[in-house]
Amino acid sequence: MSAILIDGKARAARLRAEVALGVAEIVSVRGRAPGLAVVLVGEDPASSVYVRNKGVATREAGMVSVEHKLPADVGEDALLALVATLNADDAVDGILVQLPLPRHIDADKVIAALDPAKDVDGFHPVNAGRLMIGQPALVPCTPKGCLMLIEEALGDLSGREALVIGRSSIVGKPMAALLTAKSATVTVAHSRTRDLAGHVARAEIVVAAVGIPAMVQGEWLRPGACVIDVGINRVVGADGKGRLVGDVDFASALPRAGWITPVPGGVGPMTIACLLANTLQAARARA
């Protein structure tokens, strides 16, 4: 028996349609569309493509997208000054500073300078703290999207055994907090966890976000588990061609899991859709 493929593209399309309806409501109330400002420092190819895709999705949802492109050698003070300007701009409901930033800029300092109410990435310490203590917050987009996919597959998560592999502030830690808030029993593992296979074998839900290609083997999985693969790793095959793979060995996991996200086409589309949802949430709070 083969696992059910979780179609992130289809779920993201539905979420984006819901956001578009919400945008229309906001426009009818205050007379202008929500505005998202994206700041890109340097010309990293992957970041540039990602920012461009975000801009397209934002405009398709009826929002205003403004991109601020700065040179790689921009000073930290200049970037902080731009953030302050965007914080004070009433036409801007959401601000996203694309990461990673050049090494000479303190990313934590820049994130802390954002108005938490406009922090649509959900990385500001205020939003992170509110999430951890169960208060309303802007939640990081990738784990927010993962939770939607898990709930669509499994429904009520109360009491379910969940394993989050990865402890980053971007995915792992907020993912654990979101699952805990849904009354799942959550274990956080990472690359140094002893007997990772044993932890995986007990989990009904596995969220892999550790950044190591095919780290999780299919035979480790509990039969019927819901597997969310956040990893996006580029590897070169025997034919010399590059391809994207996840943190889970997809071929061996497919006959054992109950549900599984493909890479690409699983979590990725949900990340951008949740960015739009966060921007709408921020706009509603300011309406």
C-alpha positions, 0 to 999 in steps of 0.5 A: 500500500502506498502513502497518500501524497499530501498536495501542498500546491492544492492546499496552498491554492485554496488558502490563497483564494481565501486570502483574496476574499479577505483582502476584498473585505479589507478594501471595502472597509478601509478603502485600500489593499493590504501592503507588503514590503519585502527587503532584499539585500544583495543578489543571492539567486535563490533569494531573488527568485523567492522574493519574485515569487512572493511578489507575484503571489501577493499581487495575485491576492489583490495586495500591494507588493513593494520591493526594496532591493539594497546592495550587498555592501549596504551598511547595517545602519542604512538597513535599520533606517529603512526598517524604521521608515517601513514601520512608520509607513501606514500603507505598509501592513507587513514587512519581510526582510529576506534572509540570509543577510550578508555577514556584516549585518546582524540579522537578529538586530534587524529582526528585533527592529521590526514592528512586531505587528508588521513582522509577517515572518513571525521571527520577532522575539515578541511574536516568538514569545507570544507563540510559546506561551499560547497567545495570539501571534504572527506565526512563522510561515513554514510551520504554520503551513505544515500544521495546516497540512497535518490537520487536513490529513489527520483532523484532531491532533489531541494525544497524538505522538509527534516528532519534530526533527530540527530545532531551528527558530524558523521551523523546529521550535515554532512547529513544536509549539504549534503541535503542543497547542493542538494537544499533541505529545511532542518530542523535538529531535535533531542531528545529535539525537541518540537512537533517532530511528527509535523516536521516529518509530513511535511517532504518528506525526513526523516533521523533518526539518534538519537539512540533511538529505534522506536522513530519515529512512522509510523503515524507521517510520511507524506504519501509517505515519503522517510525514511532513518533509520540510527539507529542500536539499540539492543533490547531484545524481549519478547522471551528473544532474542536480535534483531536489530531495527532502530530509526523508528518503521518499522512495523507502517512506512511500510504501510505509507512511500513511501520508507524505509530502513530496519534495518539491510540491509539498511544504514549499507552496504553503510557505508563500500562501501562509505569508499572504495569510499573515499579511492579511492577519496583520492588516485586519489587526490594523484596520 
